[in-house]
Amino acid sequence: MPRFEMYLMLAEKSNSSVETSEIKMICWVNDSDDFSQIQDRANEVIQDYLEEADKEVIFGAASVMVKGSEVLNIGFRNKDADPDEVDEVIELFGLQEETAH
């Protein structure tokens, strides 16, 4: 059965600390050449993970690979999290975009 790999990076909050996790997943689809099917399945898997997470996920990113090539990159933020706190954590982990001068 066709499949794709997804690398998920999450920033999770537990009490007063924030930690990151990286997870590698294998996801199954009917046709690995059908981009919309891959996108729908990736979104479904991410949503399921977020709903079942033990800790509060404040933001994350997913990289989807098909046959060794990245075909999709998804970024997400917890809409219920304090935006200033999210920005602070993004800056702390060095994940913000840099401006060239």
C-alpha positions in Angstrom: 0.0 0.0 0.0 1.4 3.5 -0.8 2.7 5.6 2.0 4.5 8.7 3.0 6.7 9.8 5.9 5.9 12.7 8.1 8.3 14.3 10.5 6.5 16.2 13.2 8.1 18.8 15.5 6.0 20.0 18.5 6.6 22.5 21.2 4.6 21.3 24.2 3.9 23.1 27.5 3.8 21.3 30.8 3.3 23.3 34.0 5.9 26.1 33.6 8.3 24.5 31.2 8.3 24.1 27.4 9.9 21.2 25.6 10.1 20.1 22.0 9.5 16.7 20.6 10.3 15.2 17.2 8.2 12.3 15.9 8.7 10.3 12.7 5.5 8.7 11.3 4.5 6.5 8.4 1.1 7.3 7.0 -0.8 5.2 4.5 -2.8 6.4 1.5 -4.4 4.9 -1.6 -2.3 6.9 -4.0 1.0 8.5 -3.0 1.0 10.5 -6.3 -2.3 12.2 -5.2 -1.3 15.4 -3.5 -4.7 16.2 -2.1 -5.0 12.8 -0.6 -1.6 13.2 1.1 -2.5 16.7 2.4 -5.9 15.4 3.8 -4.3 12.5 5.5 -1.4 14.6 7.0 -3.9 17.1 8.4 -6.0 14.3 9.8 -3.0 12.6 11.5 -1.8 16.0 13.0 -5.3 16.8 14.2 -5.7 13.4 15.9 -2.3 13.8 17.6 -3.1 17.2 18.9 -6.5 16.1 20.3 -4.9 13.1 22.1 -1.7 14.8 23.3 -1.0 14.6 27.0 0.5 18.1 27.1 -0.6 21.4 25.6 0.8 21.7 22.2 1.5 25.4 21.6 2.9 25.2 18.0 4.5 22.8 15.6 5.6 21.9 12.1 5.3 18.9 9.9 7.4 17.9 6.9 5.9 15.4 4.5 8.2 13.2 2.4 7.1 11.0 -0.5 9.7 8.8 -2.1 12.5 10.7 -0.4 11.4 14.2 -1.5 9.7 16.8 0.6 6.3 17.6 -0.9 4.5 19.5 1.9 5.5 21.6 4.9 2.8 22.4 7.4 3.1 24.9 10.3 0.5 25.4 13.0 -0.1 27.3 16.3 -2.5 26.7 19.1 -5.2 29.4 18.7 -5.9 29.2 22.5 -2.3 29.8 23.6 -1.1 33.3 24.5 0.3 34.7 21.3 3.1 36.6 23.2 4.1 33.3 24.9 4.1 31.4 21.6 6.3 34.2 20.0 8.7 34.1 22.9 9.1 30.3 22.7 9.6 30.5 18.9 12.3 33.1 19.5 13.9 31.0 22.3 14.2 27.9 20.0 15.5 30.1 17.2 12.7 29.2 14.9 11.7 32.8 13.8 12.4 34.1 10.4 15.5 36.2 10.1 15.6 39.6 8.4 18.4 40.3 6.0 19.9 43.8 6.1 
